[in-house]
Amino acid sequence: MKYPLYSFVRPYLMTRSLQPENQETPIQFIKTDTMDNRLFYRRNHFSYPTISHSNYWLPINGLVTTPKWFSMNEIVRLPSKTIKVVLECSGDKRDLFEPKVFGEQWGKGAISQGNWKGVSLRTLLKQVGMKDDAKQVVVEGYDNGKRTDLDTIHTYARGLPIDKALHPDTIIAYEYNNQPIPFKHGYPLRLIVPEWYAMASVKWIKQISIIDSNFSGPFQSIDYVYYPNKENDKNAFPVTTININSTIQKPLNMEVLNTGNHLIEGIAWTGKGYITKVEISTDNGETWLKTNLCQQPKEDYGWSSWVFEWSVSAKGEYSIMTKATDSYNRIQPTTPFWNRKGYGYNGIEIIKVKIE
Amino acid sequence: MKYPLYSFVRPYLMTRSLQPENQETPIQFIKTDTMDNRLFYRRNHFSYPTISHSNYWLPINGLVTTPKWFSMNEIVRLPSKTIKVVLECSGDKRDLFEPKVFGEQWGKGAISQGNWKGVSLRTLLKQVGMKDDAKQVVVEGYDNGKRTDLDTIHTYARGLPIDKALHPDTIIAYEYNNQPIPFKHGYPLRLIVPEWYAMASVKWIKQISIIDSNFSGPFQSIDYVYYPNKENDKNAFPVTTININSTIQKPLNMEVLNTGNHLIEGIAWTGKGYITKVEISTDNGETWLKTNLCQQPKEDYGWSSWVFEWSVSAKGEYSIMTKATDSYNRIQPTTPFWNRKGYGYNGIEIIKVKIE
């Protein structure tokens, strides 16, 4: 009897907290474009809700001409689309901020992607008929609980501006990678808002309401707001579009390598347009060289992989830096925008290696 | 149909590398004294070996009067003992060194413990009869491969001084927590050396040899050596006994808490004697208060849990520091001993929290 069977090696989620469950994708070890849901990062605000599937209905109400309850059967029979979407938590890379910010210390792995299939929210909104004074579409989840900063029970809910709600690629998804959405990721229905940080992509949809004002729930007015100042809330503004960003997957930070040729590998993504360029520097930013970019199809919202062959003959310590650019000419900054709650980190990626 | 079934939440190992497999225990989330082997940290130097179980024999040779091959049946029939042992990788907490050191960036989770059952190495050595000029007992594993710094194939092997080898609690283990040792942790036989960092506890034992010199394999002469200088190997000395140490499990670093009472929880451990005291400071080290220590039985080599009830009424940012002391009066230092390869970090544990 031999034991190669037990020597199977795989990466796991990295646990940030258990109540609620927050677990990070081991992004350095993800080599595929459509991620196994077991490695999809988990970001929760409360414990998991209990949902009755056999009796599941999606109500759409508020400022509409015909309020309606949609059954699952009705939803899956409507015209569908499948889109590849990066979901990135706005707290991704929070642990890289200097000065450090309080909150969950996410590393580089609060990001995942795969194929989501569903019906355009637009299609459903047409059926109920939005009134002229409609301003936001509020999507409420089944998850709720007590926030540490407020004494009352709150439901996770987010308001989406009408134009974003009507974008044909904003979908009510019911499948992830050709399977029903895994329970922990929003079964049976999850809103998917491409190009925005993932706080917008509400899980376990309970209800959709059209309102004539800006939604002011705590996950819109307290959290997911950029606060530029440490001591006060001046000049605060909401978190929306994903920033231009990149991550080095290989080598690992502080890795020891030999002289010779090494493949430097990673991903780049943006919430505006598409990635046009990823550059790399191994001399502390003095010179930048283009990496070999494997561009995503323009109709997708996935990340782009890139690779760079590094030939290094001199021993010593090196910084490897990467800088992505998108089709709106947004470029990763040297110093990212510091904000008190630590959202949207997208500074030029830097790792160190030692060549022996 | 309801879905509480899928809402089960558990921590996972944190992936440091896959080739070889190095995965860290989510130590902040471990609440038990004898850890589930699925959460036991994995530290490998090579890919997993292939071992024939049906034909497994343990040879002991070298400077002995009667070289012998022990069968598994023979070994399990000898007098056994079960001991609770902390295994800590000497690279545990490496990512905390300042200045940073190169190498795998282990956090606080390269440590695990549980019950190991086996026969004293001493018992086996008596059967083969060590000669008078015996100086070290070399234990070789089945794992081997190419090191990045050498061109030849090496086997993982370590030399143990005779006195440590003859200590009755240095055992050849065949069970972990009342089960055969899991393959990834050394099945069928693993050397367990209590009180020493875990590089001494060789997995998948292939052979034991008695020699009359100090063993000089690369895992003894290159790795697992403290190099106090960045640029040269002067004053180097071997890694052996586990340093006095402690870890805060709760709260998490950079966590945001309310005013009121909070339980601060953690563990402390040492390779010499036992833990006598764990102190805590919430005012940057000005005053220290004793935590409530749940001491391990003195015959065990496990960690001791501790807890402290913290009452905090003033909002603001706080450092929480812990400092353990052992029965040899070893105390965690403010500034740990920096060494180039980053072994044995045991600085006073510090985390930050914000009270809102």
Contacts between the chains, C-beta under 8 A, distances in Angstrom:
chain1	res1	chain2	res2	distance
A	1	B	52	7.4
A	1	B	53	4.8
A	1	B	54	5.3
A	2	B	50	5.5
A	2	B	51	7.1
A	2	B	52	6.1
A	2	B	53	7.6
A	3	B	48	7.9
A	3	B	50	6.7
A	3	B	51	5.8
A	3	B	53	7.0
A	3	B	183	5.2
A	3	B	187	7.2
A	4	B	48	7.6
A	4	B	50	5.9
A	6	B	48	7.6
A	6	B	182	7.5
A	6	B	183	3.7
A	6	B	184	6.5
A	6	B	187	7.9
A	7	B	47	7.3
A	7	B	48	3.4
A	7	B	183	6.9
A	7	B	184	7.3
A	9	B	18	5.3
A	9	B	19	7.6
A	9	B	21	4.5
A	9	B	48	7.8
A	10	B	18	7.7
A	11	B	15	4.0
A	11	B	18	6.3
A	12	B	12	3.7
A	12	B	13	5.0
A	12	B	14	7.2
A	12	B	15	5.9
A	12	B	23	7.0
A	13	B	12	5.1
A	14	B	12	7.2
A	14	B	14	4.6
A	14	B	15	7.2
A	14	B	26	7.9
A	15	B	11	4.0
A	15	B	12	5.9
A	15	B	14	7.2
A	15	B	26	4.5
A	15	B	28	7.8
A	15	B	29	5.8
A	16	B	252	7.9
A	17	B	252	6.9
A	18	B	9	5.3
A	18	B	10	7.7
A	18	B	11	6.4
A	18	B	29	5.9
A	19	B	9	7.7
A	21	B	9	4.5
A	23	B	12	7.0
A	26	B	14	7.9
A	26	B	15	4.5
A	28	B	15	7.8
A	29	B	15	5.8
A	29	B	18	5.9
A	47	B	7	7.3
A	48	B	3	7.9
A	48	B	4	7.6
A	48	B	6	7.6
A	48	B	7	3.4
A	48	B	9	7.8
A	50	B	2	5.5
A	50	B	3	6.8
A	50	B	4	5.9
A	51	B	2	7.0
A	51	B	3	5.8
A	52	B	1	7.4
A	52	B	2	6.1
A	53	B	1	4.8
A	53	B	2	7.5
A	53	B	3	6.9
A	54	B	1	5.3
A	100	B	254	6.5
A	100	B	352	7.6
A	101	B	254	7.4
A	102	B	254	5.0
A	102	B	255	7.3
A	102	B	256	5.1
A	102	B	317	7.8
A	102	B	352	7.6
A	102	B	353	7.7
A	102	B	354	4.3
A	103	B	254	6.5
A	103	B	256	6.3
A	104	B	254	7.9
A	105	B	252	7.5
A	105	B	253	6.4
A	105	B	254	5.3
A	148	B	256	7.0
A	148	B	257	7.5
A	148	B	258	5.7
A	148	B	356	7.6
A	149	B	258	7.8
A	149	B	356	6.3
A	182	B	6	7.5
A	183	B	3	5.2
A	183	B	6	3.7
A	183	B	7	6.9
A	184	B	6	6.5
A	184	B	7	7.3
A	187	B	3	7.2
A	187	B	6	7.9
A	252	B	16	7.9
A	252	B	17	6.9
A	252	B	105	7.4
A	253	B	105	6.4
A	254	B	100	6.5
A	254	B	101	7.4
A	254	B	102	5.0
A	254	B	103	6.4
A	254	B	104	7.9
A	254	B	105	5.3
A	255	B	102	7.3
A	256	B	102	5.1
A	256	B	103	6.3
A	256	B	148	7.0
A	257	B	148	7.5
A	258	B	148	5.7
A	258	B	149	7.8
A	317	B	102	7.8
A	352	B	100	7.6
A	352	B	102	7.6
A	353	B	102	7.7
A	354	B	102	4.3
A	356	B	148	7.6
A	356	B	149	6.3
